[in-house]
């Protein structure tokens, strides 16, 4: 269903067909905005702010020579509503390529 609790690692294989992966994320509907860390290939990357009812679009450059690893992490998590009471931070709504 796309909900993530805290941390998600994505691995995109080497490709010469696509230049970017586009990951779209929305946050849990909490009272405050909160940061999402985006690290690419184990390099500390840009911190994004997840805002209410806004889709955050993350563009990840892909490589033709090697796989690309992306780590998304948030320090805040919230409980989903009953009957699904899992704890989640954000939701992946789409992954696309260009």
SULBEL-V70745 format. One line per field, one symbol per residue. ss: DSSP state (~ for helix, > for strand, _ for the rest). phi: phi as a letter, one per 20 degrees, with the letter a starting at -180 (. if undefined). psi: psi as a letter, one per 30 degrees, with the letter a starting at -180 (. if undefined). A space follows every 10 residues. Layout:
ss=???
phi=???
psi=???
//
This chain:
ss=__>>__>>>> >>_______> >>>>>>>___ ___>>>>>>> __>___>>>> _____>>>>> >______>>> >>>____>>_ ______>>_> >>>>>>>_
phi=.nfcenccdd cdfgbdecdb ddddcceffe fcfbececdd lmefdeedde dflceedddd fddeebfddc ddbcedbcef fgeedfebdb cedacccb
psi=ffkkjdkkkk kklkkgekfk kjkkkklkil flllkkkjkk hgkkakklkj lkgkkkjjkj klkffllkkk kkkkfkllkl lkfjglklel kjfkklk.
//
